[in-house]
Amino acid sequence: MFLGLLLIAGATGFLLGLFLLRVPIVALGSVVLVLLGAFVALLAQWGLLGSVVFIVALIGTLQGTYLIGVIVSSAWTRAKAPNAILRSSHIDQCRT
């Protein structure tokens, strides 16, 4: 269950970054993860240190994969941009 939550946090962060959703959405996701992590830690009857480490790992996973998603999305945007410039300059040359 704990590894599953880390995987879900990672996938969610990557998708949020990939679609370039803004920081308030990631902050809201972090708040949800804190609450969910605290609930899971209470169910597992962990101590304070174990709970804090797990919650920090969840938030770090979400925010780290968000940044990876933003980088991948920016790379795709930049990879597509030269093709658009080449096409527009080719069209301009054909018109003259």
Number of C-alpha atoms within 10 A of each C-alpha: 7 13 9 9 17 20 15 15 24 21 17 20 27 25 17 23 26 20 12 16 14 10 13 9 11 19 14 11 19 21 13 13 20 19 13 15 23 18 13 18 19 13 9 11 11 14 10 12 9 12 20 16 11 21 22 16 15 25 24 17 21 27 24 16 22 27 17 16 22 20 16 15 18 15 12 12 11 11 11 11 12 11 11 11 11 11 12 12 12 11 11 10 9 8 7 5
